[in-house]
């Protein structure tokens, strides 16, 4: 089964501002550079209940999907991903026990479930105990049947840039984009 909105690869580019993190999600052009803008999002810093809305463009006139924390302060409750009508299309949560040394997340959607983890134990430890900027933080999500679902790879640049690859056609672009932004926003990179 192929997701309603399947995109095998895209780029997430973060732009830092004083009060919000801005994200542009684009296709990848034939030259390997960002192509068509697929979504634009802003995440308010220090919000009590985490919520990120993705819009069709930077004018922010048409919301197209988003994610929102289920509870205000329950760290393990997770985040619902919804389409533009507010209907659920996915869910993710951080596994705090498994994340002690290497951040781990669980992802669910229609017909699939999987777990994602920081690829490198060394980078995960360095990220926790040092202040080294521009670490190559990569996440790999694997389905419950053991097949690759989604990868998010950070490229070294000014502002965070991620290449997101989605080999599992069941994973909707909106779910993959929400998780890719959450990996950056919720881990305060």
N, C-alpha and C positions, 0 to 999 in steps of 0.2 A: 504494500500500500504506500503510495506517495502522498506526502502532506499537501494540504491545500495550497500553501505557498512555500514551495521548496526552492532553495537557492544553494548550490553546492559550495560556494565560496564567496566571501565578502570581506570588507575591511571596516574596522571600527577605529575612528580617529577621535581622540579626546582633545578638547581645547580647554585650558585652565583659565578661569576668571576668579575674581575675588569671592563671590558669593555662591557660584554654581559651577558644576562640572558640565561641560557641553560635549555631546557626542554626535558625530556624523557617521552614519552607516551607509556605505556605498558598495556597489558592485565592483568587481575588478575588471578593468579594461584589458584589451588585447596586449597593451604595452606593460601590463602588470601594475599600473597605477590606478588609483581610485577612479571609478567611472560614474555611473548614474547614482544620484543620491536616493537611497531607499527609505531612510528615516532620519529624524533629528530628535535628540532628547536632551533634557536638562535635569540634573539632579541637584536639589538644594542641599547644601552642606548643613550638618547638624540638625536635620529634621527629626522630630520625635517618632514619627511613624514613616518608615521609608516607603517612598512611592516615586516611580519614574514613569512619565508619560512620553511616548514616542509619537512624533508628528510627521505628517507627509513632507514638511519642509520647515525651514527656519522661521517662517511667518507664524508658525504655531496656530494656524486656524483650523486644522483638521487632525484630531487625534486618530491614530491608526492602531495602536496597541499599547500595552504597558504592563508593569508589574507593581505589586503592592504587598507590603507585609501583612500577614494575617493578624498579628497582635502588635501592640506598641513596644513592649519591652521583653517579650519572650523570645530569647535568642534562637531557640530551636524550632519555632513554629513554622517558619518558611514563608514563601512568597508565591502568590498566585499570579500567573501570566494570563492576560485577557486580550481579546480582540477589540476592534473599535466599538462594538456593541456592548462590551463589558462581559462577554461570554468567556468562560474559562477555556484556555487552549493548552495550558501546561502549568507545572508547579516545580519549584526547586527549594532546597533548604541546605544550609551548611550543617555538616556533621561535626559538632564541636569536639566530641571525644576523639574522633579519627583525625581531627585537624590540629592536634597538639604539636606535631612536628611538621606535617605537610597538609596544607588546606585541602579539604575534601567536601564535595557537594553531591547531593542526590538530585536527579532530574527525572520528572515523569511527564508523559504526554499520552495522547490517545494511542494505545497499543504498544507502548514501550516504557521502559524504566532503565536507568543507568546511573553510574557513579563516575564522578570526575575528580581528578587529583592533580596537584602540582607535579609536573613531570620529573623535576630534579630535586632529590632530597637535599643536596648540597645548597642549591639556590634557596630552597625553603628555609633552611637553617640560617643561612646568611641574611635573608630578609628579616628574620625574627630577631637576630642578635646584633646586627650591624646597621649602619645607615648608608650602605653602598647604593648610589643611584644607578638607574639604567640596568638593573638585573634582567636577564632574559627569562621572564616569568611565563611559563607555558603550562596549559592545562590540557589533559586528555580525558575525555569521557568515553566510557565503554558500556555497552548495553548489558543487560542481565544475562544475555546469551553469549557474551564475550566478544562481540564485534565492535569495532570503533564506531562511535556516534558523532562526536564533535571534538574538534581541537581548537584551542585559542592560543596563538603564538604572538608574544609581544616582540616587536621590532624596536631596536635601540634608535630613538629619535627624540627631538624636543617635543614634549607632549607624548602621551602614550598612543601607540599605534599597534593594532592587533590584526593579524590575518586569521580569519575564522574559516575553518574547513568543516563541512558537514557531509561525511560519506553516507550517513544513514538517511535515506529518503523519507523516512517517517517523521523526521524532525522538521517542523515548520520553521521557516526563516524567522518569524516573529519570536518564537521560543528561543532559537539559537541566538538572535540579536539581544534579547532580554538577558539571557544568561551571560553573554560576553560582556555586556555593559555592567552587569551586577558583579562579575569577577573583579572588575576594576573599581567600581564605585564603592562596593561594600567592604572591600579589603583596603580602602584608603590609599591606593597607589598614586 
